[in-house]
Amino acid sequence: MTELRVRKPDGWTTVSFPDAIESISVAGGQVDGQLCLTLTGEREDGPRLVETGILDVEESDEHLLENTVPRTEDGTSVVLDRLLPE
């Protein structure tokens, strides 16, 4: 089981992907008109597993991803940065 700490609108939580997942990638996009990150777990023998509505991934868990979370120069997730008031 691969577990990642992610930030969703209601706070930090853990999402889990089963061992059958070969890789987990992150992509930006919109869900219900809101910018968010989506984690996609690829597996050879079944459908993809998708976790949507994510604002950030704990930096210490990024090594578990195939690609990196888009971040601003100060390390804030681009999605979270756009939601935070200036």
N, C-alpha and C positions, 0 to 999 in steps of 0.2 A: 504494500500500500504506500503510495506517495501522498504526503500531506503538505499543503502549502498554506501559510497564513496570508489571508487576503483582507483588504478593507472593502466593505460594502457600505451602502448608505447608512445602515444602522450600527456600524462599527466593525472592529476586527473580528474575524472568525477563521475557522480552518475548513478548507475544502479538501476532499480526498479523491484520489484516482486509484483504481485497482492496479495490481501488478501487471495485468495484461496490457496496460497502456505502454506503448513503445516510446512515445515522445509527447511532450506538452508544449504547445506554442501559445503565444499571446498576440492578440491583434486588437487594434482600436476600432471602434465603430459606434453606431447608435442603436440603442434599444429604447423603444417607446419615446423617440425623439431626444433622448439624453445620451451624451457622449459617455462611453464606458469602455472598459477592457473586457475581452472575452478570452477565456482559456479553453483550448481545444486539445483533448487527449486523443491521440491516434492509436488505433489498435489494428492488427492485421486481420483478425477473424470476426470483426463486428463493427457496428456503427461507432462513429466518433462520440466521445463524451464531451459535452459543452457546459461550461459554467459562465453565465453572463452577469452583467450588473456589477462588475468589479471596478473599484476606483484605484486600487494600488495592490501590489504584491510586496510582502516583506522582502527587503533587499537581501537578507541572508538566505532567502529561498529562491532567489533568481537563478542560481546555478542549476536548478532543477528544470528550467525552461530551455527550449531550443533557441529562443531569441530573447532579447532584453525588453524590459518595460520601457516605453518611451518616457524620458524624464527631462525636466528642465535643468539648467546649469547648477541649481542648488540641490538637485537630487529628488525633488518632488515629482511624483507621477504627473505627466502632462494632463491627464484627466482630472485629477484632484486639484491641480493648479488652476484649471479653468473654472472649477466650481467654487474655489475659495474667494471671498470678497477681498478686494484690494485695500 
